[in-house]
Amino acid sequence: MKKIPTILFFLVSVMAQGIYAQGFVLQSPDIMGQLSKEQVFNGFGCHGDNISPQLNWQNAPKETKSFAVTLYDPDAPTGSGWWHWLVFDIPAQVHSLKKNAGNIQIQNAPKGSIQSHSSFARSGFGGACPPKGDKPHRYIFTVYALKIATLGLDEKATPALVGFYLNANALAKASVIAYYGR
């Protein structure tokens, strides 16, 4: 009887490793567990560079027609978290965002993509800025592989509306979590 649970555990472990190895993955050479001053907001009492990190993804489902990227802080003391960045309508052939793609003035994001309003009530990247003395917050970067080419929204779309369309049309998603406190 003891052999069955051991064999079952071994088979599940092997299967999980195979799924993970072929799964949709998000990575960043700029994020090493902790956000740096580069990814910290410049405002609200924070003094950072407000530069979005480079992000790379691979192994998206073959049916992917577009991508979207979000940055969300579930620990913000708002009752509903804080959306720092929403980029969508990224063409299916694009598999990365360049460093500082969130700066809408320099137009470094992929052609055709849209950066909508964040919780800062403006478009583009808004870096980390947790309340002083609060525990370090989680900053969740997520890439969504979508079954549609466009969400049909513009840069004034609210985070909740974008989130609704992302979740309704996601084929897969992958995340990287970083932390920041001050």
Secondary structure by P-SEA (a helix, b strand, c coil): caaaaaaaaaaaaaaaaaaaaacbbbbbcccccccccccccccccccccccccbbbbccccccccbbbbbbbbccccccbbbbccccccccccccccccccccccccccccccccccccccccccccccccccccbbbbbbbbbbcccccccccccccaaaaaaaaaaccccccbbbbbbcc
